[in-house]
Amino acid sequence: MDQKIYTSGSEVEPGTYKCTRCGNEIKIDKKSKLPKCARCGNDKWHKIA
Ligand SMILES: [Zn+2]
């Protein structure tokens, strides 16, 4: 399992990302910059799919 940390503002491949703090999941449809977590404001993500 890939436990690399992705930071908001960095450009990432499409997929599902999970907030490392609150577990909120977001879907990225196309290559784009990661937002901050809308729920807790955290800027660190794991890619889960
Ligand atoms: Zn969060």
mmCIF file of the protein (N, C-alpha, C, O) and its ligand, coordinates in Angstrom:
data_MODEL
# 
_entry.id   MODEL 
# 
loop_
_entity.id 
_entity.type 
_entity.pdbx_number_of_molecules 
1 polymer     1 
2 non-polymer 1 
# 
_entity_poly.entity_id                      1 
_entity_poly.type                           'polypeptide(L)' 
_entity_poly.nstd_linkage                   no 
_entity_poly.nstd_monomer                   no 
_entity_poly.pdbx_seq_one_letter_code       MDQKIYTSGSEVEPGTYKCTRCGNEIKIDKKSKLPKCARCGNDKWHKIA 
_entity_poly.pdbx_seq_one_letter_code_can   MDQKIYTSGSEVEPGTYKCTRCGNEIKIDKKSKLPKCARCGNDKWHKIA 
_entity_poly.pdbx_strand_id                 A 
# 
loop_
_entity_poly_seq.entity_id 
_entity_poly_seq.num 
_entity_poly_seq.mon_id 
_entity_poly_seq.hetero 
1 1  MET n 
1 2  ASP n 
1 3  GLN n 
1 4  LYS n 
1 5  ILE n 
1 6  TYR n 
1 7  THR n 
1 8  SER n 
1 9  GLY n 
1 10 SER n 
1 11 GLU n 
1 12 VAL n 
1 13 GLU n 
1 14 PRO n 
1 15 GLY n 
1 16 THR n 
1 17 TYR n 
1 18 LYS n 
1 19 CYS n 
1 20 THR n 
1 21 ARG n 
1 22 CYS n 
1 23 GLY n 
1 24 ASN n 
1 25 GLU n 
1 26 ILE n 
1 27 LYS n 
1 28 ILE n 
1 29 ASP n 
1 30 LYS n 
1 31 LYS n 
1 32 SER n 
1 33 LYS n 
1 34 LEU n 
1 35 PRO n 
1 36 LYS n 
1 37 CYS n 
1 38 ALA n 
1 39 ARG n 
1 40 CYS n 
1 41 GLY n 
1 42 ASN n 
1 43 ASP n 
1 44 LYS n 
1 45 TRP n 
1 46 HIS n 
1 47 LYS n 
1 48 ILE n 
1 49 ALA n 
# 
loop_
_struct_asym.id 
_struct_asym.entity_id 
A 1 
B 2 
# 
loop_
_chem_comp.id 
_chem_comp.type 
_chem_comp.mon_nstd_flag 
ALA 'L-peptide linking' y 
ARG 'L-peptide linking' y 
ASN 'L-peptide linking' y 
ASP 'L-peptide linking' y 
CYS 'L-peptide linking' y 
GLN 'L-peptide linking' y 
GLU 'L-peptide linking' y 
GLY 'peptide linking'   y 
HIS 'L-peptide linking' y 
ILE 'L-peptide linking' y 
LEU 'L-peptide linking' y 
LYS 'L-peptide linking' y 
MET 'L-peptide linking' y 
PRO 'L-peptide linking' y 
SER 'L-peptide linking' y 
THR 'L-peptide linking' y 
TRP 'L-peptide linking' y 
TYR 'L-peptide linking' y 
VAL 'L-peptide linking' y 
ZN  non-polymer         . 
# 
_pdbx_entity_nonpoly.entity_id   2 
_pdbx_entity_nonpoly.name        ? 
_pdbx_entity_nonpoly.comp_id     ZN 
# 
_pdbx_nonpoly_scheme.asym_id         B 
_pdbx_nonpoly_scheme.entity_id       2 
_pdbx_nonpoly_scheme.mon_id          ZN 
_pdbx_nonpoly_scheme.ndb_seq_num     1 
_pdbx_nonpoly_scheme.pdb_seq_num     101 
_pdbx_nonpoly_scheme.auth_seq_num    101 
_pdbx_nonpoly_scheme.pdb_mon_id      ZN 
_pdbx_nonpoly_scheme.auth_mon_id     ZN 
_pdbx_nonpoly_scheme.pdb_strand_id   A 
_pdbx_nonpoly_scheme.pdb_ins_code    . 
# 
loop_
_atom_site.group_PDB 
_atom_site.id 
_atom_site.type_symbol 
_atom_site.label_atom_id 
_atom_site.label_alt_id 
_atom_site.label_comp_id 
_atom_site.label_asym_id 
_atom_site.label_entity_id 
_atom_site.label_seq_id 
_atom_site.pdbx_PDB_ins_code 
_atom_site.Cartn_x 
_atom_site.Cartn_y 
_atom_site.Cartn_z 
_atom_site.occupancy 
_atom_site.B_iso_or_equiv 
_atom_site.pdbx_formal_charge 
_atom_site.auth_seq_id 
_atom_site.auth_comp_id 
_atom_site.auth_asym_id 
_atom_site.auth_atom_id 
_atom_site.pdbx_PDB_model_num 
ATOM   1   N  N  . MET A 1 1  ? 0.846   -1.193 0.000   1.00 0.00 ? 1   MET A N  1 
ATOM   2   C  CA . MET A 1 1  ? 0.000   0.000  0.000   1.00 0.00 ? 1   MET A CA 1 
ATOM   3   C  C  . MET A 1 1  ? 0.884   1.246  0.000   1.00 0.00 ? 1   MET A C  1 
ATOM   4   O  O  . MET A 1 1  ? 1.871   1.325  0.731   1.00 0.00 ? 1   MET A O  1 
ATOM   5   N  N  . ASP A 1 2  ? 0.522   2.187  -0.808  1.00 0.00 ? 2   ASP A N  1 
ATOM   6   C  CA . ASP A 1 2  ? 1.297   3.418  -0.948  1.00 0.00 ? 2   ASP A CA 1 
ATOM   7   C  C  . ASP A 1 2  ? 0.917   4.395  0.153   1.00 0.00 ? 2   ASP A C  1 
ATOM   8   O  O  . ASP A 1 2  ? -0.210  4.887  0.197   1.00 0.00 ? 2   ASP A O  1 
ATOM   9   N  N  . GLN A 1 3  ? 1.858   4.670  1.034   1.00 0.00 ? 3   GLN A N  1 
ATOM   10  C  CA . GLN A 1 3  ? 1.562   5.595  2.135   1.00 0.00 ? 3   GLN A CA 1 
ATOM   11  C  C  . GLN A 1 3  ? 2.222   6.953  1.930   1.00 0.00 ? 3   GLN A C  1 
ATOM   12  O  O  . GLN A 1 3  ? 2.442   7.699  2.885   1.00 0.00 ? 3   GLN A O  1 
ATOM   13  N  N  . LYS A 1 4  ? 2.532   7.264  0.684   1.00 0.00 ? 4   LYS A N  1 
ATOM   14  C  CA . LYS A 1 4  ? 3.108   8.564  0.391   1.00 0.00 ? 4   LYS A CA 1 
ATOM   15  C  C  . LYS A 1 4  ? 2.133   9.675  0.803   1.00 0.00 ? 4   LYS A C  1 
ATOM   16  O  O  . LYS A 1 4  ? 0.919   9.550  0.648   1.00 0.00 ? 4   LYS A O  1 
ATOM   17  N  N  . ILE A 1 5  ? 2.694   10.749 1.324   1.00 0.00 ? 5   ILE A N  1 
ATOM   18  C  CA . ILE A 1 5  ? 1.877   11.897 1.715   1.00 0.00 ? 5   ILE A CA 1 
ATOM   19  C  C  . ILE A 1 5  ? 1.820   12.893 0.551   1.00 0.00 ? 5   ILE A C  1 
ATOM   20  O  O  . ILE A 1 5  ? 2.841   13.263 -0.028  1.00 0.00 ? 5   ILE A O  1 
ATOM   21  N  N  . TYR A 1 6  ? 0.603   13.308 0.232   1.00 0.00 ? 6   TYR A N  1 
ATOM   22  C  CA . TYR A 1 6  ? 0.396   14.330 -0.797  1.00 0.00 ? 6   TYR A CA 1 
ATOM   23  C  C  . TYR A 1 6  ? -0.062  15.612 -0.115  1.00 0.00 ? 6   TYR A C  1 
ATOM   24  O  O  . TYR A 1 6  ? -0.908  15.580 0.778   1.00 0.00 ? 6   TYR A O  1 
ATOM   25  N  N  . THR A 1 7  ? 0.492   16.720 -0.532  1.00 0.00 ? 7   THR A N  1 
ATOM   26  C  CA . THR A 1 7  ? 0.198   17.997 0.119   1.00 0.00 ? 7   THR A CA 1 
ATOM   27  C  C  . THR A 1 7  ? -0.672  18.855 -0.787  1.00 0.00 ? 7   THR A C  1 
ATOM   28  O  O  . THR A 1 7  ? -0.482  18.870 -2.004  1.00 0.00 ? 7   THR A O  1 
ATOM   29  N  N  . SER A 1 8  ? -1.626  19.571 -0.197  1.00 0.00 ? 8   SER A N  1 
ATOM   30  C  CA . SER A 1 8  ? -2.490  20.448 -0.992  1.00 0.00 ? 8   SER A CA 1 
ATOM   31  C  C  . SER A 1 8  ? -1.646  21.478 -1.723  1.00 0.00 ? 8   SER A C  1 
ATOM   32  O  O  . SER A 1 8  ? -0.654  21.979 -1.195  1.00 0.00 ? 8   SER A O  1 
ATOM   33  N  N  . GLY A 1 9  ? -2.056  21.784 -2.945  1.00 0.00 ? 9   GLY A N  1 
ATOM   34  C  CA . GLY A 1 9  ? -1.310  22.706 -3.781  1.00 0.00 ? 9   GLY A CA 1 
ATOM   35  C  C  . GLY A 1 9  ? -0.392  21.998 -4.756  1.00 0.00 ? 9   GLY A C  1 
ATOM   36  O  O  . GLY A 1 9  ? 0.079   22.604 -5.718  1.00 0.00 ? 9   GLY A O  1 
ATOM   37  N  N  . SER A 1 10 ? -0.129  20.703 -4.514  1.00 0.00 ? 10  SER A N  1 
ATOM   38  C  CA . SER A 1 10 ? 0.690   19.953 -5.458  1.00 0.00 ? 10  SER A CA 1 
ATOM   39  C  C  . SER A 1 10 ? -0.202  19.286 -6.493  1.00 0.00 ? 10  SER A C  1 
ATOM   40  O  O  . SER A 1 10 ? -1.322  18.872 -6.195  1.00 0.00 ? 10  SER A O  1 
ATOM   41  N  N  . GLU A 1 11 ? 0.313   19.189 -7.711  1.00 0.00 ? 11  GLU A N  1 
ATOM   42  C  CA . GLU A 1 11 ? -0.476  18.606 -8.796  1.00 0.00 ? 11  GLU A CA 1 
ATOM   43  C  C  . GLU A 1 11 ? -0.409  17.085 -8.714  1.00 0.00 ? 11  GLU A C  1 
ATOM   44  O  O  . GLU A 1 11 ? 0.671   16.504 -8.613  1.00 0.00 ? 11  GLU A O  1 
ATOM   45  N  N  . VAL A 1 12 ? -1.583  16.448 -8.758  1.00 0.00 ? 12  VAL A N  1 
ATOM   46  C  CA . VAL A 1 12 ? -1.636  14.998 -8.559  1.00 0.00 ? 12  VAL A CA 1 
ATOM   47  C  C  . VAL A 1 12 ? -2.429  14.327 -9.678  1.00 0.00 ? 12  VAL A C  1 
ATOM   48  O  O  . VAL A 1 12 ? -3.199  14.962 -10.399 1.00 0.00 ? 12  VAL A O  1 
ATOM   49  N  N  . GLU A 1 13 ? -2.209  13.026 -9.791  1.00 0.00 ? 13  GLU A N  1 
ATOM   50  C  CA . GLU A 1 13 ? -2.947  12.220 -10.759 1.00 0.00 ? 13  GLU A CA 1 
ATOM   51  C  C  . GLU A 1 13 ? -4.383  12.008 -10.264 1.00 0.00 ? 13  GLU A C  1 
ATOM   52  O  O  . GLU A 1 13 ? -4.649  12.104 -9.066  1.00 0.00 ? 13  GLU A O  1 
ATOM   53  N  N  . PRO A 1 14 ? -5.313  11.718 -11.199 1.00 0.00 ? 14  PRO A N  1 
ATOM   54  C  CA . PRO A 1 14 ? -6.692  11.423 -10.794 1.00 0.00 ? 14  PRO A CA 1 
ATOM   55  C  C  . PRO A 1 14 ? -6.749  10.241 -9.829  1.00 0.00 ? 14  PRO A C  1 
ATOM   56  O  O  . PRO A 1 14 ? -5.921  9.331  -9.888  1.00 0.00 ? 14  PRO A O  1 
ATOM   57  N  N  . GLY A 1 15 ? -7.728  10.271 -8.953  1.00 0.00 ? 15  GLY A N  1 
ATOM   58  C  CA . GLY A 1 15 ? -7.881  9.181  -7.989  1.00 0.00 ? 15  GLY A CA 1 
ATOM   59  C  C  . GLY A 1 15 ? -8.639  9.656  -6.767  1.00 0.00 ? 15  GLY A C  1 
ATOM   60  O  O  . GLY A 1 15 ? -9.193  10.755 -6.743  1.00 0.00 ? 15  GLY A O  1 
ATOM   61  N  N  . THR A 1 16 ? -8.651  8.804  -5.750  1.00 0.00 ? 16  THR A N  1 
ATOM   62  C  CA . THR A 1 16 ? -9.333  9.146  -4.504  1.00 0.00 ? 16  THR A CA 1 
ATOM   63  C  C  . THR A 1 16 ? -8.290  9.403  -3.426  1.00 0.00 ? 16  THR A C  1 
ATOM   64  O  O  . THR A 1 16 ? -7.357  8.623  -3.235  1.00 0.00 ? 16  THR A O  1 
ATOM   65  N  N  . TYR A 1 17 ? -8.473  10.501 -2.736  1.00 0.00 ? 17  TYR A N  1 
ATOM   66  C  CA . TYR A 1 17 ? -7.518  10.900 -1.702  1.00 0.00 ? 17  TYR A CA 1 
ATOM   67  C  C  . TYR A 1 17 ? -8.240  11.020 -0.362  1.00 0.00 ? 17  TYR A C  1 
ATOM   68  O  O  . TYR A 1 17 ? -9.384  11.468 -0.290  1.00 0.00 ? 17  TYR A O  1 
ATOM   69  N  N  . LYS A 1 18 ? -7.540  10.607 0.700   1.00 0.00 ? 18  LYS A N  1 
ATOM   70  C  CA . LYS A 1 18 ? -8.128  10.597 2.032   1.00 0.00 ? 18  LYS A CA 1 
ATOM   71  C  C  . LYS A 1 18 ? -7.324  11.497 2.951   1.00 0.00 ? 18  LYS A C  1 
ATOM   72  O  O  . LYS A 1 18 ? -6.100  11.390 3.034   1.00 0.00 ? 18  LYS A O  1 
ATOM   73  N  N  . CYS A 1 19 ? -8.023  12.384 3.636   1.00 0.00 ? 19  CYS A N  1 
ATOM   74  C  CA . CYS A 1 19 ? -7.389  13.301 4.579   1.00 0.00 ? 19  CYS A CA 1 
ATOM   75  C  C  . CYS A 1 19 ? -6.704  12.514 5.699   1.00 0.00 ? 19  CYS A C  1 
ATOM   76  O  O  . CYS A 1 19 ? -7.301  11.609 6.283   1.00 0.00 ? 19  CYS A O  1 
ATOM   77  N  N  . THR A 1 20 ? -5.446  12.865 5.995   1.00 0.00 ? 20  THR A N  1 
ATOM   78  C  CA . THR A 1 20 ? -4.720  12.119 7.029   1.00 0.00 ? 20  THR A CA 1 
ATOM   79  C  C  . THR A 1 20 ? -5.215  12.444 8.431   1.00 0.00 ? 20  THR A C  1 
ATOM   80  O  O  . THR A 1 20 ? -4.930  11.701 9.370   1.00 0.00 ? 20  THR A O  1 
ATOM   81  N  N  . ARG A 1 21 ? -5.952  13.540 8.590   1.00 0.00 ? 21  ARG A N  1 
ATOM   82  C  CA . ARG A 1 21 ? -6.406  13.930 9.918   1.00 0.00 ? 21  ARG A CA 1 
ATOM   83  C  C  . ARG A 1 21 ? -7.818  13.435 10.216  1.00 0.00 ? 21  ARG A C  1 
ATOM   84  O  O  . ARG A 1 21 ? -8.042  12.787 11.238  1.00 0.00 ? 21  ARG A O  1 
ATOM   85  N  N  . CYS A 1 22 ? -8.775  13.734 9.330   1.00 0.00 ? 22  CYS A N  1 
ATOM   86  C  CA . CYS A 1 22 ? -10.173 13.415 9.657   1.00 0.00 ? 22  CYS A CA 1 
ATOM   87  C  C  . CYS A 1 22 ? -10.739 12.275 8.830   1.00 0.00 ? 22  CYS A C  1 
ATOM   88  O  O  . CYS A 1 22 ? -11.838 11.798 9.115   1.00 0.00 ? 22  CYS A O  1 
ATOM   89  N  N  . GLY A 1 23 ? -10.011 11.825 7.808   1.00 0.00 ? 23  GLY A N  1 
ATOM   90  C  CA . GLY A 1 23 ? -10.484 10.695 7.026   1.00 0.00 ? 23  GLY A CA 1 
ATOM   91  C  C  . GLY A 1 23 ? -11.437 11.063 5.906   1.00 0.00 ? 23  GLY A C  1 
ATOM   92  O  O  . GLY A 1 23 ? -11.953 10.180 5.220   1.00 0.00 ? 23  GLY A O  1 
ATOM   93  N  N  . ASN A 1 24 ? -11.684 12.358 5.705   1.00 0.00 ? 24  ASN A N  1 
ATOM   94  C  CA . ASN A 1 24 ? -12.526 12.815 4.606   1.00 0.00 ? 24  ASN A CA 1 
ATOM   95  C  C  . ASN A 1 24 ? -11.938 12.352 3.272   1.00 0.00 ? 24  ASN A C  1 
ATOM   96  O  O  . ASN A 1 24 ? -10.730 12.445 3.055   1.00 0.00 ? 24  ASN A O  1 
ATOM   97  N  N  . GLU A 1 25 ? -12.802 11.852 2.377   1.00 0.00 ? 25  GLU A N  1 
ATOM   98  C  CA . GLU A 1 25 ? -12.330 11.374 1.086   1.00 0.00 ? 25  GLU A CA 1 
ATOM   99  C  C  . GLU A 1 25 ? -12.780 12.296 -0.034  1.00 0.00 ? 25  GLU A C  1 
ATOM   100 O  O  . GLU A 1 25 ? -13.924 12.749 -0.052  1.00 0.00 ? 25  GLU A O  1 
ATOM   101 N  N  . ILE A 1 26 ? -11.874 12.574 -0.975  1.00 0.00 ? 26  ILE A N  1 
ATOM   102 C  CA . ILE A 1 26 ? -12.232 13.387 -2.131  1.00 0.00 ? 26  ILE A CA 1 
ATOM   103 C  C  . ILE A 1 26 ? -11.817 12.653 -3.396  1.00 0.00 ? 26  ILE A C  1 
ATOM   104 O  O  . ILE A 1 26 ? -10.857 11.882 -3.398  1.00 0.00 ? 26  ILE A O  1 
ATOM   105 N  N  . LYS A 1 27 ? -12.558 12.905 -4.473  1.00 0.00 ? 27  LYS A N  1 
ATOM   106 C  CA . LYS A 1 27 ? -12.227 12.343 -5.768  1.00 0.00 ? 27  LYS A CA 1 
ATOM   107 C  C  . LYS A 1 27 ? -11.645 13.439 -6.649  1.00 0.00 ? 27  LYS A C  1 
ATOM   108 O  O  . LYS A 1 27 ? -12.201 14.531 -6.763  1.00 0.00 ? 27  LYS A O  1 
ATOM   109 N  N  . ILE A 1 28 ? -10.509 13.121 -7.270  1.00 0.00 ? 28  ILE A N  1 
ATOM   110 C  CA . ILE A 1 28 ? -9.897  14.022 -8.241  1.00 0.00 ? 28  ILE A CA 1 
ATOM   111 C  C  . ILE A 1 28 ? -10.155 13.426 -9.628  1.00 0.00 ? 28  ILE A C  1 
ATOM   112 O  O  . ILE A 1 28 ? -9.721  12.312 -9.924  1.00 0.00 ? 28  ILE A O  1 
ATOM   113 N  N  . ASP A 1 29 ? -10.862 14.175 -10.470 1.00 0.00 ? 29  ASP A N  1 
ATOM   114 C  CA . ASP A 1 29 ? -11.286 13.649 -11.774 1.00 0.00 ? 29  ASP A CA 1 
ATOM   115 C  C  . ASP A 1 29 ? -10.199 13.729 -12.833 1.00 0.00 ? 29  ASP A C  1 
ATOM   116 O  O  . ASP A 1 29 ? -10.073 12.851 -13.686 1.00 0.00 ? 29  ASP A O  1 
ATOM   117 N  N  . LYS A 1 30 ? -9.422  14.793 -12.763 1.00 0.00 ? 30  LYS A N  1 
ATOM   118 C  CA . LYS A 1 30 ? -8.374  14.964 -13.762 1.00 0.00 ? 30  LYS A CA 1 
ATOM   119 C  C  . LYS A 1 30 ? -7.143  15.527 -13.063 1.00 0.00 ? 30  LYS A C  1 
ATOM   120 O  O  . LYS A 1 30 ? -7.222  16.031 -11.943 1.00 0.00 ? 30  LYS A O  1 
ATOM   121 N  N  . LYS A 1 31 ? -6.021  15.434 -13.736 1.00 0.00 ? 31  LYS A N  1 
ATOM   122 C  CA . LYS A 1 31 ? -4.794  15.908 -13.115 1.00 0.00 ? 31  LYS A CA 1 
ATOM   123 C  C  . LYS A 1 31 ? -4.951  17.365 -12.705 1.00 0.00 ? 31  LYS A C  1 
ATOM   124 O  O  . LYS A 1 31 ? -5.172  18.233 -13.549 1.00 0.00 ? 31  LYS A O  1 
ATOM   125 N  N  . SER A 1 32 ? -4.835  17.628 -11.415 1.00 0.00 ? 32  SER A N  1 
ATOM   126 C  CA . SER A 1 32 ? -5.058  18.980 -10.906 1.00 0.00 ? 32  SER A CA 1 
ATOM   127 C  C  . SER A 1 32 ? -4.444  19.118 -9.526  1.00 0.00 ? 32  SER A C  1 
ATOM   128 O  O  . SER A 1 32 ? -3.905  18.160 -8.971  1.00 0.00 ? 32  SER A O  1 
ATOM   129 N  N  . LYS A 1 33 ? -4.533  20.321 -8.982  1.00 0.00 ? 33  LYS A N  1 
ATOM   130 C  CA . LYS A 1 33 ? -3.950  20.565 -7.667  1.00 0.00 ? 33  LYS A CA 1 
ATOM   131 C  C  . LYS A 1 33 ? -4.887  20.116 -6.558  1.00 0.00 ? 33  LYS A C  1 
ATOM   132 O  O  . LYS A 1 33 ? -6.099  20.320 -6.624  1.00 0.00 ? 33  LYS A O  1 
ATOM   133 N  N  . LEU A 1 34 ? -4.303  19.502 -5.544  1.00 0.00 ? 34  LEU A N  1 
ATOM   134 C  CA . LEU A 1 34 ? -5.094  19.084 -4.388  1.00 0.00 ? 34  LEU A CA 1 
ATOM   135 C  C  . LEU A 1 34 ? -5.562  20.298 -3.598  1.00 0.00 ? 34  LEU A C  1 
ATOM   136 O  O  . LEU A 1 34 ? -4.792  21.231 -3.372  1.00 0.00 ? 34  LEU A O  1 
ATOM   137 N  N  . PRO A 1 35 ? -6.825  20.285 -3.178  1.00 0.00 ? 35  PRO A N  1 
ATOM   138 C  CA . PRO A 1 35 ? -7.315  21.356 -2.293  1.00 0.00 ? 35  PRO A CA 1 
ATOM   139 C  C  . PRO A 1 35 ? -6.938  21.039 -0.846  1.00 0.00 ? 35  PRO A C  1 
ATOM   140 O  O  . PRO A 1 35 ? -6.368  19.986 -0.560  1.00 0.00 ? 35  PRO A O  1 
ATOM   141 N  N  . LYS A 1 36 ? -7.256  21.946 0.046   1.00 0.00 ? 36  LYS A N  1 
ATOM   142 C  CA . LYS A 1 36 ? -7.208  21.606 1.461   1.00 0.00 ? 36  LYS A CA 1 
ATOM   143 C  C  . LYS A 1 36 ? -8.487  20.850 1.798   1.00 0.00 ? 36  LYS A C  1 
ATOM   144 O  O  . LYS A 1 36 ? -9.485  20.945 1.084   1.00 0.00 ? 36  LYS A O  1 
ATOM   145 N  N  . CYS A 1 37 ? -8.443  20.112 2.878   1.00 0.00 ? 37  CYS A N  1 
ATOM   146 C  CA . CYS A 1 37 ? -9.625  19.373 3.297   1.00 0.00 ? 37  CYS A CA 1 
ATOM   147 C  C  . CYS A 1 37 ? -10.743 20.348 3.652   1.00 0.00 ? 37  CYS A C  1 
ATOM   148 O  O  . CYS A 1 37 ? -10.551 21.258 4.458   1.00 0.00 ? 37  CYS A O  1 
ATOM   149 N  N  . ALA A 1 38 ? -11.914 20.150 3.045   1.00 0.00 ? 38  ALA A N  1 
ATOM   150 C  CA . ALA A 1 38 ? -13.044 21.053 3.288   1.00 0.00 ? 38  ALA A CA 1 
ATOM   151 C  C  . ALA A 1 38 ? -13.599 20.882 4.692   1.00 0.00 ? 38  ALA A C  1 
ATOM   152 O  O  . ALA A 1 38 ? -14.269 21.776 5.209   1.00 0.00 ? 38  ALA A O  1 
ATOM   153 N  N  . ARG A 1 39 ? -13.327 19.746 5.310   1.00 0.00 ? 39  ARG A N  1 
ATOM   154 C  CA . ARG A 1 39 ? -13.909 19.461 6.615   1.00 0.00 ? 39  ARG A CA 1 
ATOM   155 C  C  . ARG A 1 39 ? -13.047 19.989 7.755   1.00 0.00 ? 39  ARG A C  1 
ATOM   156 O  O  . ARG A 1 39 ? -13.563 20.580 8.703   1.00 0.00 ? 39  ARG A O  1 
ATOM   157 N  N  . CYS A 1 40 ? -11.727 19.778 7.665   1.00 0.00 ? 40  CYS A N  1 
ATOM   158 C  CA . CYS A 1 40 ? -10.873 20.123 8.813   1.00 0.00 ? 40  CYS A CA 1 
ATOM   159 C  C  . CYS A 1 40 ? -9.738  21.084 8.467   1.00 0.00 ? 40  CYS A C  1 
ATOM   160 O  O  . CYS A 1 40 ? -9.031  21.544 9.364   1.00 0.00 ? 40  CYS A O  1 
ATOM   161 N  N  . GLY A 1 41 ? -9.548  21.397 7.177   1.00 0.00 ? 41  GLY A N  1 
ATOM   162 C  CA . GLY A 1 41 ? -8.520  22.360 6.806   1.00 0.00 ? 41  GLY A CA 1 
ATOM   163 C  C  . GLY A 1 41 ? -7.120  21.778 6.702   1.00 0.00 ? 41  GLY A C  1 
ATOM   164 O  O  . GLY A 1 41 ? -6.164  22.503 6.428   1.00 0.00 ? 41  GLY A O  1 
ATOM   165 N  N  . ASN A 1 42 ? -6.994  20.482 6.917   1.00 0.00 ? 42  ASN A N  1 
ATOM   166 C  CA . ASN A 1 42 ? -5.705  19.802 6.799   1.00 0.00 ? 42  ASN A CA 1 
ATOM   167 C  C  . ASN A 1 42 ? -5.220  19.851 5.343   1.00 0.00 ? 42  ASN A C  1 
ATOM   168 O  O  . ASN A 1 42 ? -6.021  19.922 4.411   1.00 0.00 ? 42  ASN A O  1 
ATOM   169 N  N  . ASP A 1 43 ? -3.904  19.812 5.171   1.00 0.00 ? 43  ASP A N  1 
ATOM   170 C  CA . ASP A 1 43 ? -3.366  19.874 3.809   1.00 0.00 ? 43  ASP A CA 1 
ATOM   171 C  C  . ASP A 1 43 ? -2.565  18.618 3.446   1.00 0.00 ? 43  ASP A C  1 
ATOM   172 O  O  . ASP A 1 43 ? -1.789  18.632 2.491   1.00 0.00 ? 43  ASP A O  1 
ATOM   173 N  N  . LYS A 1 44 ? -2.750  17.550 4.198   1.00 0.00 ? 44  LYS A N  1 
ATOM   174 C  CA . LYS A 1 44 ? -2.040  16.306 3.911   1.00 0.00 ? 44  LYS A CA 1 
ATOM   175 C  C  . LYS A 1 44 ? -3.021  15.196 3.549   1.00 0.00 ? 44  LYS A C  1 
ATOM   176 O  O  . LYS A 1 44 ? -4.044  15.006 4.206   1.00 0.00 ? 44  LYS A O  1 
ATOM   177 N  N  . TRP A 1 45 ? -2.682  14.467 2.482   1.00 0.00 ? 45  TRP A N  1 
ATOM   178 C  CA . TRP A 1 45 ? -3.579  13.419 1.965   1.00 0.00 ? 45  TRP A CA 1 
ATOM   179 C  C  . TRP A 1 45 ? -2.819  12.135 1.690   1.00 0.00 ? 45  TRP A C  1 
ATOM   180 O  O  . TRP A 1 45 ? -1.627  12.154 1.381   1.00 0.00 ? 45  TRP A O  1 
ATOM   181 N  N  . HIS A 1 46 ? -3.524  11.020 1.808   1.00 0.00 ? 46  HIS A N  1 
ATOM   182 C  CA . HIS A 1 46 ? -3.045  9.746  1.293   1.00 0.00 ? 46  HIS A CA 1 
ATOM   183 C  C  . HIS A 1 46 ? -3.859  9.401  0.068   1.00 0.00 ? 46  HIS A C  1 
ATOM   184 O  O  . HIS A 1 46 ? -5.049  9.710  0.006   1.00 0.00 ? 46  HIS A O  1 
ATOM   185 N  N  . LYS A 1 47 ? -3.232  8.761  -0.913  1.00 0.00 ? 47  LYS A N  1 
ATOM   186 C  CA . LYS A 1 47 ? -3.971  8.279  -2.084  1.00 0.00 ? 47  LYS A CA 1 
ATOM   187 C  C  . LYS A 1 47 ? -4.465  6.879  -1.766  1.00 0.00 ? 47  LYS A C  1 
ATOM   188 O  O  . LYS A 1 47 ? -3.678  5.998  -1.423  1.00 0.00 ? 47  LYS A O  1 
ATOM   189 N  N  . ILE A 1 48 ? -5.781  6.676  -1.881  1.00 0.00 ? 48  ILE A N  1 
ATOM   190 C  CA . ILE A 1 48 ? -6.321  5.355  -1.512  1.00 0.00 ? 48  ILE A CA 1 
ATOM   191 C  C  . ILE A 1 48 ? -6.886  4.619  -2.713  1.00 0.00 ? 48  ILE A C  1 
ATOM   192 O  O  . ILE A 1 48 ? -7.218  3.440  -2.594  1.00 0.00 ? 48  ILE A O  1 
ATOM   193 N  N  . ALA A 1 49 ? -7.007  5.261  -3.855  1.00 0.00 ? 49  ALA A N  1 
ATOM   194 C  CA . ALA A 1 49 ? -7.510  4.582  -5.063  1.00 0.00 ? 49  ALA A CA 1 
ATOM   195 C  C  . ALA A 1 49 ? -7.061  5.357  -6.272  1.00 0.00 ? 49  ALA A C  1 
ATOM   196 O  O  . ALA A 1 49 ? -7.367  4.972  -7.401  1.00 0.00 ? 49  ALA A O  1 
HETATM 197 ZN ZN . ZN  B 2 .  ? -9.770  16.510 6.973   1.00 0.00 2 101 ZN  A ZN 1 
# 
